[in-house]
Amino acid sequence: MDGCLANSPEDIVEENLLRCPVKSLLRFKCVCKNWRTLIKTPQFVQQHLKYYSPPQLLIYDNGDIDEDDDDDLSITLISEEHPRRFIGMKQLFDSVDGLFFMVGEIDREVSCALWNPATREVKPLHLPIPVATIHDSPVFGFGLDPLTYDYKVVYFHINNLCEHYASVYSCSRDLWRIFKPKIPYFTDVNHTFGTAYLNGTYYWLLTGDRHSNYTILLFDFGSEMFKEIEGPSHQSVDTQWRSQKFNEGLRGSAPVDTNMLGLMSVDSSIAILNLNPRTVFAYDIWVMIQPGVWNKLVTFQCFFRIKSCYDSSLILATKDSQLVSYDVRTNKTRHLGFQHPGLRKDAEYDGGCGVFYYKESLVKIKRREDEDLDH
């Protein structure tokens, strides 16, 4: 009897729907009431997120960045069939369960929003502590509270009195909580590579601190608390595992980011990517095996521009503006089949193209009113 129930028509329909991309599921909601109800349930949304696995490539163009004219800031998606533009937005953060967080400046004030590219839903967020311009360097993070399955945004900045203020936004409650955190001294955060999200925690790699080690600030979305940990020493060059080259067989080269310093995840652990001081165009990857304890995973040479990191891989742009991925564990490269001249420029500082891998999802951004940043 149990076997019959497991193979009932309803179960078969649900199993087939779980294999479908988001675009198809949005159309299927119009087929009948039962399908619409099923597709909207939180259980189906979570199962689909785990079941439908092919990652999608999202490429955006920041256009020409002019610091004297923030009204011209915009993000244009060039990897979609119908390119979409977000006026005033400057920066995208890596996705969490198919959701992206973006920030920019509209009407001379910092503006931000949550966005699901698969469902095309956009939720503008209004900061509880106004920040005059993006040049005031507010620091943001986006992630999931693994205890409550609540998507949250955190941001902090220093006011004119040199006081740190922080605030956390809850999607499920549509509310901000303001508090004063204890944050170590820092001068800058590289938003393109100096941040990472992993298992309910957001990480920032702080530069300009007074220590010889890298300083990593983390925020736990469950406890909503900041914590500071030390990274490997700036001067450390010991190799514990292996050293290798991976660029043989790939045509062309691009200017290397000589000040590259970043974070990534490797096998569900946080890792630091930085220049090797002894080898030209070489990088080290350090993996944190426990808080404050690091092992060097690999040293590799790279003559390509590093665009982003995804699941133990680096996304690179060659001299002829093609995208390739490099798996730091297997030392293998793969051409991604996309080419664009803007890929050779930095998205955050030079108005070039940015690249993200993400998983399509049906995750809905809770909102009180319908607003759209699409122009």
NURO-295669 format. One line per 5 residues: number of its first residue (from 1); their letters; for each residue x, y, z of C-alpha. Coordinates in Angstrom, 1 decimal. Example, Ala and Ser with C-alpha at 12.3 -4.5 7.8 and 13.67 -1.06 7.14 Angstrom:
<rs>
1	as	12.3 -4.5 7.8  13.7 -1.1 7.1
</rs>
This chain:
<rs>
1	mdgcl	0.0 0.0 0.0  2.8 2.4 0.9  4.5 1.6 -2.4  1.3 2.5 -4.3  1.0 5.8 -2.4
6	anspe	4.7 6.6 -3.2  3.9 6.2 -6.9  0.6 8.0 -7.0  -0.2 10.4 -9.9  0.3 13.4 -7.5
11	divee	3.8 12.2 -6.6  4.7 11.7 -10.2  3.5 15.1 -11.1  5.4 16.7 -8.3  8.6 14.8 -9.2
16	nllrc	8.4 15.9 -12.8  7.7 19.6 -11.8  10.8 19.5 -9.5  12.9 18.9 -12.6  11.7 22.0 -14.4
21	pvksl	13.4 25.3 -14.7  11.8 28.3 -13.0  10.6 29.9 -16.2  8.5 26.8 -17.0  7.2 26.6 -13.5
26	lrfkc	5.9 30.2 -13.6  3.9 29.2 -16.7  2.7 26.0 -15.2  1.0 27.9 -12.4  -1.6 28.8 -14.9
31	vcknw	-2.4 25.2 -15.8  -4.6 24.4 -12.9  -5.3 25.5 -9.3  -3.6 22.4 -7.8  -0.4 23.0 -9.7
36	rtlik	-0.4 26.7 -8.7  -0.9 25.8 -5.0  1.8 23.2 -5.1  4.4 25.4 -6.8  3.8 28.2 -4.3
41	tpqfv	4.3 26.1 -1.2  7.5 26.6 0.9  8.2 22.9 0.8  8.2 22.8 -3.0  10.3 25.9 -3.3
46	qqhlk	13.0 24.4 -1.0  12.9 21.0 -2.7  13.2 22.6 -6.1  16.2 24.6 -4.9  18.0 21.4 -4.0
51	yyspp	16.6 19.3 -6.8  17.1 21.6 -9.9  20.8 22.0 -9.8  22.3 23.3 -13.1  24.0 26.7 -12.2
56	qlliy	23.3 29.7 -14.5  25.9 32.2 -15.7  24.9 35.8 -14.9  27.0 38.5 -16.6  26.4 42.2 -16.1
61	dngdi	27.9 45.4 -17.5  28.6 48.4 -15.3  29.1 50.7 -18.3  31.4 53.7 -18.0  31.9 54.7 -14.3
66	deddd	32.3 58.4 -13.7  32.7 59.3 -10.1  31.5 62.8 -10.8  28.2 61.7 -12.3  26.5 59.0 -10.2
71	ddlsi	23.3 59.5 -12.1  24.9 57.5 -15.0  25.5 54.4 -12.8  23.6 51.4 -13.9  23.8 47.6 -14.1
76	tlise	22.8 46.0 -17.4  22.4 42.2 -17.7  24.0 41.0 -20.9  23.6 37.3 -20.4  19.8 37.3 -20.6
81	ehprr	17.8 36.8 -23.7  16.2 40.2 -23.0  18.9 42.4 -21.3  17.6 44.2 -18.2  18.9 47.5 -16.8
86	figmk	18.9 48.7 -13.2  19.3 52.5 -13.1  21.5 53.8 -10.2  22.8 50.4 -9.2  26.6 49.9 -9.2
91	qlfds	27.4 46.6 -7.5  26.0 43.1 -7.3  26.7 40.7 -4.4  27.1 37.0 -4.9  23.7 35.1 -4.8
96	vdglf	22.2 33.2 -1.9  19.6 30.6 -3.0  19.1 32.4 -6.3  18.7 35.9 -4.7  21.0 38.8 -5.4
101	fmvge	21.6 41.9 -3.3  22.6 45.1 -5.2  23.6 48.5 -4.1  24.1 51.9 -5.8  23.1 55.5 -5.6
106	idrev	19.7 57.1 -6.6  19.0 60.8 -6.1  22.3 61.3 -4.3  21.5 58.7 -1.6  22.7 55.1 -1.2
111	scalw	20.1 52.8 -2.5  19.9 49.0 -2.4  17.5 46.2 -3.4  17.0 42.4 -3.4  16.4 40.7 -6.7
116	npatr	15.5 37.2 -8.0  16.6 37.1 -11.7  14.6 33.9 -12.3  11.2 35.3 -11.2  12.2 38.9 -12.0
121	evkpl	11.0 40.0 -8.5  12.7 43.1 -7.1  12.4 44.5 -3.6  13.9 48.0 -2.9  15.2 48.4 0.7
126	hlpip	15.2 51.7 2.5  18.2 52.1 4.8  17.2 53.1 8.4  20.5 55.0 8.8  20.9 57.2 5.7
131	vatih	24.3 57.2 4.0  24.9 60.2 1.9  26.8 58.6 -1.0  28.4 55.3 -2.0  31.8 57.1 -1.6
136	dspvf	31.2 57.1 2.2  32.0 53.4 2.0  29.1 51.6 3.7  29.8 47.9 4.0  27.1 45.4 3.1
141	gfgld	26.5 41.6 3.4  23.6 39.3 2.4  22.8 35.8 3.6  20.4 33.3 5.2  19.7 32.6 8.8
146	pltyd	19.9 28.8 8.8  17.8 28.5 11.9  14.8 30.5 10.7  15.3 30.3 6.9  15.1 34.1 6.9
151	ykvvy	17.1 36.0 4.3  18.9 39.0 5.9  20.9 42.0 4.8  23.5 43.5 7.2  25.4 46.8 6.7
156	fhinn	27.6 49.0 8.8  29.5 52.3 8.3  31.4 55.0 10.3  29.6 58.3 11.0  31.2 61.7 11.3
161	lcehy	32.0 61.1 15.0  34.0 57.9 14.0  31.2 55.7 15.6  30.3 52.4 14.0  26.6 51.8 13.3
166	asvys	25.1 48.5 12.0  21.7 47.4 11.0  20.2 44.1 10.0  17.2 43.7 7.7  14.9 40.7 8.0
171	csrdl	13.0 39.7 4.8  10.3 37.7 6.7  9.5 40.6 9.0  10.3 43.5 6.6  12.1 45.3 9.4
176	wrifk	15.5 46.7 10.3  17.3 46.4 13.6  19.9 49.0 14.5  22.8 48.5 16.9  26.3 49.6 17.7
181	pkipy	28.8 46.8 17.0  32.5 46.4 18.0  34.4 46.4 14.7  38.2 46.4 14.3  39.9 49.4 12.6
186	ftdvn	40.0 49.1 8.8  40.5 51.3 5.8  38.8 49.4 3.0  37.0 46.3 1.9  37.4 44.9 -1.6
191	htfgt	33.8 44.2 -2.4  34.6 42.3 -5.6  36.7 39.6 -4.0  37.1 40.6 -0.3  33.8 39.2 0.8
196	aylng	32.2 35.7 1.0  29.1 34.0 2.3  29.2 30.4 3.7  26.8 28.4 5.8  24.9 31.3 7.5
201	tyywl	28.0 33.5 8.0  29.2 36.5 6.0  33.0 37.2 5.8  34.8 40.5 5.0  38.6 40.7 4.4
206	ltgdr	39.6 44.0 6.0  42.7 45.9 4.7  44.7 48.6 6.4  44.6 47.1 9.9  47.6 47.4 12.3
211	hsnyt	48.5 43.7 12.5  50.9 41.7 10.3  48.1 39.1 9.7  45.0 39.6 7.6  41.9 40.5 9.6
216	illfd	38.6 38.8 8.8  35.4 40.2 10.2  32.5 37.8 10.2  28.8 38.2 10.8  26.6 35.3 12.0
221	fgsem	23.1 35.7 10.5  21.6 33.5 13.2  22.9 35.2 16.3  23.3 38.6 14.5  26.7 39.1 16.0
226	fkeie	30.1 40.2 14.6  33.3 38.4 15.3  36.9 38.9 14.4  39.4 36.2 13.4  43.0 36.3 12.2
231	gpshq	44.1 35.2 8.8  47.5 33.8 7.7  50.5 36.0 8.0  51.2 38.4 5.2  54.8 37.2 5.1
236	svdtq	54.1 33.4 5.1  55.2 31.6 2.0  55.5 28.0 3.2  53.9 25.5 0.9  52.3 22.6 2.6
241	wrsqk	50.4 20.8 -0.1  51.3 21.4 -3.8  52.3 24.0 -6.4  51.2 24.0 -10.0  50.5 26.0 -13.2
246	fnegl	47.2 25.8 -15.0  47.3 28.2 -17.9  49.0 26.0 -20.4  46.8 25.4 -23.5  44.7 28.6 -23.0
251	rgsap	45.2 31.3 -25.5  46.0 34.9 -24.6  46.5 36.7 -21.3  45.1 39.7 -19.5  46.5 42.2 -17.0
256	vdtnm	46.8 40.7 -13.6  45.2 42.4 -10.6  48.5 43.1 -8.8  46.8 44.0 -5.6  44.5 40.9 -5.6
261	lglms	43.3 39.9 -2.2  40.1 38.0 -1.8  37.9 35.4 -0.1  36.4 32.2 -1.6  34.9 28.9 -0.4
266	vdssi	36.7 25.6 -1.0  35.0 22.4 0.0  32.6 24.2 2.4  35.5 26.0 4.1  36.4 29.7 3.9
271	ailnl	39.7 30.4 2.0  41.9 33.4 1.3  43.3 34.2 -2.2  46.4 36.4 -2.3  49.5 37.1 -4.4
276	nprtv	52.5 35.0 -3.7  55.4 37.3 -2.9  58.1 35.1 -4.4  56.7 34.2 -7.8  55.6 36.5 -10.7
281	faydi	51.8 36.2 -11.4  51.4 33.6 -8.7  48.6 33.3 -6.1  48.3 31.4 -2.9  45.1 29.9 -1.6
286	wvmiq	44.9 29.4 2.2  42.0 27.3 3.7  40.8 27.8 7.2  40.7 24.4 8.9  39.4 25.8 12.2
291	pgvwn	39.0 29.4 13.4  42.4 31.2 13.1  44.2 28.1 11.8  45.1 28.1 8.1  46.7 25.7 5.7
296	klvtf	48.1 26.6 2.3  46.1 24.6 -0.3  47.9 25.6 -3.5  50.2 28.1 -5.2  49.4 28.6 -8.9
301	qcffr	50.4 31.0 -11.7  47.6 32.9 -13.4  48.0 35.3 -16.4  44.3 36.0 -16.6  42.0 38.5 -15.0
306	ikscy	40.1 36.9 -12.1  36.4 37.8 -12.3  34.8 35.9 -9.5  34.8 32.7 -7.4  32.2 29.9 -7.3
311	dssli	32.3 26.6 -5.5  36.0 26.0 -5.3  36.5 27.5 -8.8  37.8 30.8 -10.2  36.1 32.4 -13.1
316	latkd	38.7 34.0 -15.4  38.7 36.3 -18.5  41.4 35.7 -21.1  43.1 38.3 -23.3  40.5 37.7 -26.1
321	sqlvs	37.7 38.3 -23.5  36.6 34.7 -23.2  35.4 33.2 -19.9  37.1 30.1 -18.4  36.8 28.4 -15.1
326	ydvrt	39.6 26.9 -13.0  39.0 24.4 -10.3  41.6 24.9 -7.6  41.2 21.3 -6.3  41.6 19.4 -9.6
331	nktrh	43.8 21.9 -11.5  41.4 21.7 -14.5  40.1 24.5 -16.7  36.9 24.7 -18.7  35.8 27.1 -21.3
336	lgfqh	32.4 28.6 -20.5  31.4 29.6 -24.0  30.9 33.4 -23.5  32.9 36.3 -24.9  32.5 40.1 -24.3
341	pglrk	35.1 42.9 -24.5  34.0 44.3 -21.1  35.2 41.2 -19.4  38.8 42.4 -19.4  37.9 45.4 -17.2
346	daeyd	37.1 45.4 -13.5  33.3 45.7 -12.9  33.6 47.7 -9.7  36.3 50.3 -10.6  36.6 50.4 -14.4
351	ggcgv	33.0 50.0 -15.5  33.6 46.5 -17.0  31.7 43.3 -16.8  31.0 41.3 -13.7  30.3 37.5 -13.6
356	fyyke	28.4 35.3 -11.2  27.3 31.7 -11.1  24.0 31.2 -9.4  21.2 28.7 -9.0  17.7 29.5 -10.3
361	slvki	15.1 29.5 -7.6  11.5 30.2 -6.8  12.4 31.9 -3.5  10.1 34.8 -3.0  11.2 38.2 -1.5
366	krred	8.5 39.2 1.0  7.3 42.7 0.2  4.5 45.0 1.2  4.0 46.8 -2.1  5.0 46.2 -5.7
371	edldh	7.9 48.3 -6.8  10.3 47.7 -9.7  13.7 49.2 -10.3  13.6 48.1 -13.9  13.7 51.0 -16.4
</rs>
